[in-house]
Amino acid sequence: MMRLQDLAGLGPKSVDMLACAGITTVEHLRAAGSVQAFIAVKRVGQPASLNLLWALEGALTGRHWKDVAKVDRARLLIALDQAESIG
């Protein structure tokens, strides 16, 4: 079974932040998706920057976080804004 730390782009700090939010498996991360996982991390008070959002999306899609930041930045920020406004 693949572990979170086995996903490209997720280092120990990212994995620790996810664990604090109750996301401890790849399945949990896939079920949540990058935006909801990022929100969960922020809600438990972890000091996550948008780089974590890019890294989460990259881990789920098999891409480098820098590529995600360039290509998907606007889509992810819109999704984040919508999700946060819903509550």
C-alpha positions as CSV (number, residue, x, y, z in Angstrom):
1,M,0.0,0.0,0.0
2,M,1.3,3.4,-0.9
3,R,1.9,5.9,2.0
4,L,1.6,9.6,1.9
5,Q,5.3,10.0,2.1
6,D,5.7,7.9,-1.0
7,L,3.8,10.5,-3.1
8,A,6.1,12.8,-5.1
9,G,6.3,16.3,-3.6
10,L,5.1,15.5,-0.1
11,G,7.9,15.8,2.5
12,P,7.8,15.0,6.2
13,K,6.4,18.5,7.1
14,S,3.5,18.1,4.6
15,V,2.7,14.6,5.9
16,D,2.8,15.9,9.5
17,M,0.4,18.7,8.6
18,L,-2.0,16.3,6.9
19,A,-1.8,14.0,9.9
20,C,-2.8,16.8,12.2
21,A,-5.9,17.3,10.0
22,G,-6.7,13.6,10.2
23,I,-5.5,12.8,6.7
24,T,-3.2,9.9,7.2
25,T,-3.5,7.7,4.1
26,V,-3.4,8.2,0.3
27,E,-7.0,7.1,0.3
28,H,-8.0,9.9,2.7
29,L,-6.1,12.4,0.6
30,R,-7.7,11.2,-2.7
31,A,-11.2,11.3,-1.1
32,A,-10.7,14.8,0.2
33,G,-9.0,16.2,-2.9
34,S,-6.3,18.8,-2.8
35,V,-8.5,21.8,-1.9
36,Q,-10.4,20.2,0.9
37,A,-7.2,18.7,2.3
38,F,-5.6,22.1,2.3
39,I,-8.6,23.6,4.0
40,A,-8.6,20.9,6.7
41,V,-4.9,21.6,7.4
42,K,-5.5,25.3,7.8
43,R,-8.6,24.6,10.0
44,V,-6.5,22.8,12.6
45,G,-4.1,25.7,12.8
46,Q,-1.2,24.4,10.7
47,P,1.0,27.1,9.1
48,A,0.3,26.0,5.5
49,S,1.1,28.2,2.6
50,L,-0.3,27.9,-0.9
51,N,2.8,25.8,-1.8
52,L,1.1,23.0,0.2
53,L,-1.9,23.3,-2.1
54,W,0.3,23.1,-5.2
55,A,2.1,20.1,-3.6
56,L,-1.1,18.3,-2.7
57,E,-2.5,18.7,-6.2
58,G,0.9,17.6,-7.7
59,A,1.0,14.5,-5.4
60,L,-2.5,13.6,-6.6
61,T,-1.9,14.1,-10.3
62,G,1.8,13.0,-10.5
63,R,3.1,16.4,-11.3
64,H,5.8,18.7,-9.8
65,W,4.3,21.4,-7.6
66,K,5.9,24.1,-9.7
67,D,4.1,22.8,-12.8
68,V,0.8,22.8,-10.8
69,A,1.5,26.4,-9.6
70,K,2.0,27.6,-13.2
71,V,-0.8,25.6,-15.0
72,D,-3.5,25.2,-12.3
73,R,-3.0,28.2,-10.0
74,A,-6.1,30.1,-11.1
75,R,-8.4,27.0,-11.1
76,L,-7.2,25.9,-7.6
77,L,-7.5,29.5,-6.2
78,I,-11.0,29.8,-7.5
79,A,-11.9,26.3,-6.1
80,L,-10.3,27.3,-2.8
81,D,-12.2,30.6,-2.6
82,Q,-15.5,28.8,-3.4
83,A,-15.0,26.1,-0.9
84,E,-14.0,28.6,1.9
85,S,-17.1,30.8,1.1
86,I,-19.4,27.7,1.5
87,G,-17.9,27.0,4.9
